[in-house]
């Protein structure tokens, strides 16, 4: 085994995180990542286009040992799959060079609940998983030319989720190494070129499979299965499987001073992160429209990459998160961000305004609203940092508000409050089964 390569260094780093006392700021952020994940998975499980997954996996339910977002009990493998997919279904889940929370938390929570782990165990596992995801996705980030053909972030989801699923019970370097080797063989390939075609599939990031693959990797490794040795190292390192044209491991280690989970951004809108800042600026301009004035049209301007999001045709519900004309129309129509944004009746009611949203190609990012009296409201759009999205997303208080707004109608006010309390404020020694009990209905 290589003892000075990236595989060895990653194992040592994750073992050190798991064995250390985490700073309170890190623990608090991990709790909010968990809460936001639960928000998105509980809401996502109610969507019509996610229901086929819950139906199709019924024969795979197995031993009822863990809790899925629809309130039922299923095997850890099935639970991880369903909760991972439903968390990403609205594209409302957290972001950091991809969507780390959906696969990482779904896998770690399922394995942790099955094993009788505590909230503290899960928090540590989440931090390990996010650190792994960031380091691998950042180090294998492709050049700009290559990035237009390959979207390799999600290739690391299974490895990162498997580290989290292992760390929730045992984060020894030896065990993590076995799990990593198996997880490498379970990972999905990137498909960026097809990802931008319509319709967008409900499993667009395959977060469900990556979460389930992590559970499978842990169980296989613990049963003695042999995987790929030193999977990150050498000229055929895992970055090649990710479709990248470069591997910048040493540079990534040098720049990663604070725990990666502190970089995570929480979404304000159920939309791709590429459009979040445009929508935030639009929301700000909408508040300045004089009373009695109507919108004539909306102009969204930005670099060439924005054209991928200019499509007005919605051929499937998952398309909504990637259509800035539709997203802008929904926001301007006052539709509350959440499940209503993919409801057919809501989309039909905003069709007229959608047709009046134009997307143009300019170097300057901006949003302009023209009113019926020809008055214009215009603002520039700051460029979000995809490697450090936290400052551009929700605050932790807003994450809690998002949970209250979306989950209370599903579970009821009291169970929702109990679930939020158990995640954010309860003692870390609480069993995960006590937390997920609030989801059962």
HELIX and SHEET records of a PDB file:
HELIX    1   1 UNK A    6  UNK A   19  1                                  14    
HELIX    2   2 UNK A   24  UNK A   44  1                                  21    
HELIX    3   3 UNK A   48  UNK A   56  1                                   9    
HELIX    4   4 UNK A   58  UNK A   60  5                                   3    
HELIX    5   5 UNK A   76  UNK A   88  1                                  13    
HELIX    6   6 UNK A  100  UNK A  115  1                                  16    
HELIX    7   7 UNK A  119  UNK A  139  1                                  21    
HELIX    8   8 UNK A  144  UNK A  147  1                                   4    
HELIX    9   9 UNK A  153  UNK A  156  5                                   4    
HELIX   10  10 UNK A  157  UNK A  167  1                                  11    
HELIX   11  11 UNK A  173  UNK A  186  1                                  14    
HELIX   12  12 UNK A  192  UNK A  195  1                                   4    
HELIX   13  13 UNK A  207  UNK A  222  1                                  16    
HELIX   14  14 UNK A  238  UNK A  241  1                                   4    
HELIX   15  15 UNK A  249  UNK A  255  1                                   7    
HELIX   16  16 UNK A  260  UNK A  263  5                                   4    
HELIX   17  17 UNK A  273  UNK A  286  1                                  14    
HELIX   18  18 UNK A  304  UNK A  309  5                                   6    
HELIX   19  19 UNK A  317  UNK A  322  5                                   6    
HELIX   20  20 UNK A  324  UNK A  332  1                                   9    
HELIX   21  21 UNK A  339  UNK A  342  5                                   4    
HELIX   22  22 UNK A  344  UNK A  349  1                                   6    
HELIX   23  23 UNK A  351  UNK A  354  1                                   4    
HELIX   24  24 UNK A  389  UNK A  392  5                                   4    
HELIX   25  25 UNK A  396  UNK A  411  1                                  16    
HELIX   26  26 UNK A  413  UNK A  424  1                                  12    
HELIX   27  27 UNK A  432  UNK A  436  1                                   5    
HELIX   28  28 UNK A  437  UNK A  439  5                                   3    
SHEET    1   A 2 UNK A  66  UNK A  67  0                                        
SHEET    2   A 2 UNK A  73  UNK A  74 -1                                        
SHEET    1   B 4 UNK A 357  UNK A 361  0                                        
SHEET    2   B 4 UNK A 295  UNK A 302  1                                        
SHEET    3   B 4 UNK A 366  UNK A 371 -1                                        
SHEET    4   B 4 UNK A 376  UNK A 380 -1                                        
END                                                                             
